[in-house]
C-alpha cells in the first residue's frame, strides 16, 4: 500500500481505474492505433461503466479487423496486468509491445 495516488506509468494524474486502462498518456498510442477515429469522441468521453458496456457490445471491428469486444477485453486485461507488474515487480511491457502486436 502507498499513500501516493500518482499513476506509476505516466507520473501524472491520480491512479484511478479509468486512468489505468484508458486515460493514462502512456496508453494513448495503443488506443489511437486500435480505436477507429470515427469512434474517438464516444470512446474517450464515456464513464467507466458506459465505456465497458459500449466496447463489449460494439459491432465495430476497430482499426485491426478483429472482433472488437474480444480485442478490447483482452487488451484491457493485459493493460491492467502490466500495471500490476509495474507496481509490484517494477517491470512492464506497456504500451508499445501491444501496439506492435496489433499489426503482426
PyMOL commands that set and color helices and strands:
alter all, ss='L'
color gray80, all
select helices_A, chain A and resi 17-23+25-34+37-43+48-56+62-64+68-89+96-102
alter helices_A, ss='H'
color red, helices_A
deselect
rebuild
show_as cartoon
